[in-house]
Amino acid sequence: MFSERALSEQLLAVRDDHAPGALVFDCERDFESLPPAQAEELGLAVDAIDPVSAPASWVPSTAPELLTRFASEEFTIGMPGDGGVVWTRQTDPPVILVKPRLEGSPEAFVDFLIAEALVEAGLGEPEHFLPFFAEQYSDFHEAASDTLDPAGIYQVASACYDAYLGLQTRDSFADWEESHPDLFAAWLDAGERLEPRLSGLSDAVARGETDFGDAAELACSAIKHAADIPTPFDALDADAYRDHGSDYAVEWAERTFDALA
C-alpha cells in the first residue's frame, strides 16, 4: 500500500526545517479516509501509533458519518477535502501520504504540496478541523444549519481550517525565494492560477452559479498564496483569525450566515 518516496534536495531541507524525521510515502490507491486495516500497515514503518479521538459531544447528531468515525477511537487518516497529499501526526514520526490522483500533475506542483504538508505537520496544529473547533463545532454547525446541509457545513468548516493553516504557512512559503526557488516558484504559480477563479466569485455565489461550500474551498485555499480574497471570505484573511482561532471562525460563521439567511 505504501512505498517511500524519494525527495528532492529542497524537500529534504524543508523536512529538516519543519518536520524532522517525517516519512513521505506514495500510496497505491486513492482514498478519502484510509481504511483502518491499511492505516495500521504504517505501524511497520513508524516507531509508534497514537490514534486521535474526540468527545462525541463535539459532533452534532446530523453531522456526516465520517466525522463521527473520526471522533471515535478508530485509527482514521484522511478525510474528505484533504486533497492529493495528507499528513498525520498520529504516528511517530509524522507521515505524509501522496495519493495516486496526483499522477500526471506537474512535478513542481506535487513537490509544493508535499512541502506544504511538511510545513503544516510542523506547526503543532491538529490535522483536522474537529479538534480545532472542539466543542465549538456545534456552534459553527448551528450558525450555518439554516443555509447549508450537514455536508455543506462540513465543507465550509474544512475550508475555514484550511484558511487558518494558510495564515500560518504562507510566510514560510514567501521566504523560499532564495533558499528553495523551485518550491517558491510553484507556490507563486499556484496562486496566480487561482486569481482568475477568485474574480467574480462573490457574484457567482449571489447568483446561485457557485455553491457556497465550493466558493469557500476556493477562497480559503487561496489565503496561503496571499491572494486577493473575495467577500465574505476576506474576513478570514486576518491576523485576528490567526490569533483567536476557532472563536473568530464561529463569530465569522454567525455573522456570515445570518446575513445570508
C-alpha positions, 0 to 999 in steps of 0.5 A: 500500500505504501512505498517511500518516496524519494525527495528532492534536495529542497524537500529534504531541507524543508523536512529538516526545517519543519518536520524532522524525521517525517516519512513521505510515502506514495500510496497505491490507491486513492482514498478519502479516509484510509481504511483502518486495516491499511492505516495500521500497515504504517505501524511497520514503518513508524516507531509508534501509533497514537490514534486521535479521538474526540468527545462525541459531544463535539459532533452534532447528531446530523453531522456526516458519518465520517466525522463521527468515525473520526471522533471515535477511537478508530485509527482514521487518516484522511478525510474528505477535502484533504486533497492529493497529499495528507499528513498525520501526526498520529504516528511517530514520526509524522507521515505524509501520504501522496495519493495516486490522483496526483499522477500526471500533475506537474512535478513542481506542483506535487513537490509544493504540496508535499512541502506544504504538508511538511510545513503544516505537520510542523506547526503543532496544529491538529490535522483536522478541523474537529479538534480545532473547533472542539466543542465549538463545532456545534456552534459553527454547525448551528450558525450555518444549519439554516443555509447549508446541509450537514455536508455543506457545513462540513465543507465550509468548516474544512475550508475555514481550517484550511484558511487558518493553516494558510495564515500560518504557512504562507510566510514560510512559503514567501521566504523560499525565494532564495533558499528553495526557488523551485518550491517558491516558484510553484507556490507563486504559480499556484496562486496566480492560477487561482486569481482568475477563479477568485474574480467574480466569485462573490457574484457567482455565489449571489447568483446561485452559479457557485455553491457556497461550500465550493466558493469557500474551498476556493477562497480559503485555499487561496489565503496561503498564496496571499491572494486577493480574497473575495467577500465574505471570505476576506474576513478570514484573511486576518491576523485576528483569525490567526490569533483567536482561532476557532472563536473568530471562525464561529463569530465569522460563521454567525455573522456570515450566515445570518446575513445570508439567511 
